[in-house]
Amino acid sequence: MSPLATERQLLQQLATALQLCQRWQSLPPPAEALASSQPFCCDTLAFEGWLQFLFLPRCHALLDNGQPLPYFQLLPMAEMSWGSDDQAAPLFAAIAALDAWVAKG
């Protein structure tokens, strides 16, 4: 599988995990919530909202433009946001896989 296909698959796994864990929102937040200058829009969105409405679209835009995903580590923020929520296990797994992929460079 090509790196691009792998990255798209990992992003899809994250989107699917958000849906399975019932953290996928059917309606987007107001534009003001997306315009936050705080990391992860932590003052206006829950972490899952940031993932769905900012992170995933921006990653797909990078890939659509032939650019690789940058290095990031989302798992610490996920752990801080969701703690030891057993129902979030699919999310932790999807985020860990994505973090591991971008760490490989």
Backbone torsions as a table, in degrees:
resi	resn	phi	psi	omega
1	MET	NA	137.5	-179.1
2	SER	-71.0	156.7	177.5
3	PRO	-56.9	-39.5	179.1
4	LEU	-62.1	-44.4	179.2
5	ALA	-65.0	-38.6	178.3
6	THR	-64.1	-44.4	179.8
7	GLU	-63.2	-42.3	178.3
8	ARG	-64.3	-39.5	178.9
9	GLN	-64.3	-42.3	178.8
10	LEU	-64.9	-38.7	176.9
11	LEU	-65.9	-39.2	177.9
12	GLN	-65.7	-38.2	177.8
13	GLN	-62.2	-37.3	177.1
14	LEU	-65.9	-45.7	178.5
15	ALA	-60.6	-42.8	179.3
16	THR	-64.1	-41.0	178.9
17	ALA	-64.2	-38.7	176.1
18	LEU	-60.1	-41.1	179.8
19	GLN	-69.2	-45.9	-179.5
20	LEU	-60.7	-35.1	-178.7
21	CYS	-88.2	9.0	178.8
22	GLN	56.5	41.5	177.6
23	ARG	-117.4	11.7	177.6
24	TRP	-89.6	131.1	-178.3
25	GLN	-101.2	136.0	-178.9
26	SER	-80.1	-25.4	179.6
27	LEU	-115.8	138.5	178.2
28	PRO	-71.8	154.9	176.5
29	PRO	-72.7	167.3	176.8
30	PRO	-61.7	153.3	-178.3
31	ALA	-55.6	-35.0	-179.5
32	GLU	-62.2	-34.9	-179.9
33	ALA	-67.2	-32.0	-179.7
34	LEU	-80.3	-15.3	-175.8
35	ALA	-93.5	9.4	-179.2
36	SER	-58.2	146.3	176.4
37	SER	-97.4	-0.3	-179.9
38	GLN	-81.6	148.3	176.1
39	PRO	-55.2	135.8	179.2
40	PHE	59.4	16.6	-175.7
41	CYS	50.9	37.1	-172.5
42	CYS	-61.7	-17.2	179.1
43	ASP	-89.8	-11.0	-175.7
44	THR	-128.1	-18.3	-176.4
45	LEU	-134.2	151.3	166.0
46	ALA	-71.5	157.1	-177.6
47	PHE	-55.3	-40.3	-180.0
48	GLU	-64.6	-31.9	175.9
49	GLY	-67.4	-41.3	176.8
50	TRP	-61.8	-43.8	178.6
51	LEU	-59.4	-48.1	-174.5
52	GLN	-70.4	-44.6	-169.6
53	PHE	-98.9	-15.2	178.0
54	LEU	-121.4	-55.6	-175.0
55	PHE	-62.2	-55.8	-177.2
56	LEU	-60.3	-48.3	178.4
57	PRO	-61.1	-38.5	179.8
58	ARG	-67.7	-38.9	177.3
59	CYS	-64.5	-43.6	178.5
60	HIS	-64.0	-37.2	177.7
61	ALA	-63.3	-41.8	176.4
62	LEU	-59.4	-48.7	-178.7
63	LEU	-64.5	-38.6	177.8
64	ASP	-61.6	-28.7	179.8
65	ASN	-95.3	13.3	176.1
66	GLY	74.7	17.5	-179.9
67	GLN	-101.7	146.0	178.5
68	PRO	-76.1	161.7	173.8
69	LEU	-70.6	139.8	178.0
70	PRO	-75.3	169.3	175.6
71	TYR	-71.1	135.8	173.5
72	PHE	-156.5	163.8	174.6
73	GLN	-137.6	103.3	-177.4
74	LEU	-92.4	-20.1	-174.3
75	LEU	-58.3	-42.0	178.0
76	PRO	-59.0	-39.3	178.5
77	MET	-69.4	-38.1	177.5
78	ALA	-62.3	-44.4	179.9
79	GLU	-64.7	-37.8	178.0
80	MET	-68.4	-38.1	-177.4
81	SER	-74.8	-42.4	-171.9
82	TRP	-109.6	-4.4	177.6
83	GLY	54.6	-132.7	-178.3
84	SER	-103.7	35.9	179.6
85	ASP	-66.0	108.9	-178.8
86	ASP	-61.2	-29.8	-179.6
87	GLN	-70.1	-16.4	179.6
88	ALA	-90.1	6.0	-177.7
89	ALA	-52.3	-43.9	177.7
90	PRO	-62.3	-32.8	177.4
91	LEU	-69.0	-45.2	178.2
92	PHE	-58.8	-41.7	-179.4
93	ALA	-65.7	-44.0	-179.6
94	ALA	-65.3	-41.4	-179.9
95	ILE	-68.7	-40.6	178.3
96	ALA	-62.1	-41.0	178.6
97	ALA	-64.9	-41.3	179.1
98	LEU	-66.5	-45.0	177.1
99	ASP	-58.1	-44.5	-178.8
100	ALA	-63.6	-39.2	-179.0
101	TRP	-63.6	-49.6	-177.1
102	VAL	-70.9	-25.2	177.3
103	ALA	-68.0	-28.5	178.6
104	LYS	-69.1	-22.2	179.5
105	GLY	75.9	NA	NA
